[in-house]
Amino acid sequence: MTIWNDACPKMRRAIFIRGVKINIDLCEELEVSIYSFPMKYCPIDDPKYFGNRDYIGRHWNRKFIRAIQAF
């Protein structure tokens, strides 16, 4: 998502928090469980990363990715 990758850190955080709030509101309104998480970007046009999931973007590190997975 271009907005996510190009936004400043405060904006990325705000986008993420807004998405979580939307999910919470929908869960309450619809009385269902919704699970979501930010998608990990993988450069599919780069042969170095095409066949694996080793790519970590400039705004992420393994600790951040693991924290999101722990949700």
C-alpha positions in Angstrom: 0.0 0.0 0.0 1.6 3.2 -1.1 0.0 5.4 1.6 1.5 3.2 4.3 5.0 3.1 2.8 5.2 6.7 1.9 3.6 8.2 5.0 5.6 9.6 7.9 5.9 7.4 11.0 3.1 9.3 12.9 0.8 9.0 9.9 1.5 5.2 9.5 0.7 4.8 13.2 -2.5 6.8 12.8 -3.6 4.7 9.8 -3.0 1.5 11.7 -4.8 2.6 14.8 -7.7 3.8 12.7 -8.0 0.4 11.1 -8.0 -1.3 14.4 -10.7 1.0 15.7 -12.8 0.3 12.6 -12.5 -3.5 13.2 -13.4 -3.1 16.9 -16.5 -1.0 16.0 -17.5 -3.6 13.3 -17.1 -6.5 15.8 -19.4 -4.8 18.3 -21.9 -3.7 15.7 -22.1 -7.0 13.9 -21.5 -9.2 17.0 -18.7 -11.1 15.1 -15.0 -11.6 15.5 -12.8 -9.9 12.9 -9.1 -10.5 12.7 -6.9 -8.3 10.7 -3.3 -7.2 10.5 -1.2 -5.0 8.1 0.0 -7.0 5.1 3.7 -7.5 4.7 5.0 -6.0 1.5 7.0 -8.4 -0.7 8.7 -7.1 -3.8 7.5 -9.8 -6.3 9.4 -8.2 -9.2 12.8 -8.6 -7.4 14.3 -12.1 -8.1 16.2 -11.9 -4.8 13.0 -11.9 -2.8 10.5 -13.5 -5.2 10.7 -17.0 -3.8 11.0 -16.2 -0.1 9.7 -13.9 2.7 13.0 -12.5 3.8 12.4 -8.9 2.7 12.0 -6.4 5.5 11.0 -2.9 4.5 12.8 0.2 5.7 10.1 1.0 8.3 10.0 -2.6 9.8 12.3 -5.0 11.5 11.9 -8.6 12.7 10.8 -7.5 16.2 8.0 -5.3 14.7 6.8 -8.1 12.4 6.7 -10.6 15.3 4.8 -8.2 17.5 2.1 -7.8 14.8 2.0 -11.6 14.4 1.4 -11.9 18.2 -1.8 -9.9 18.0 
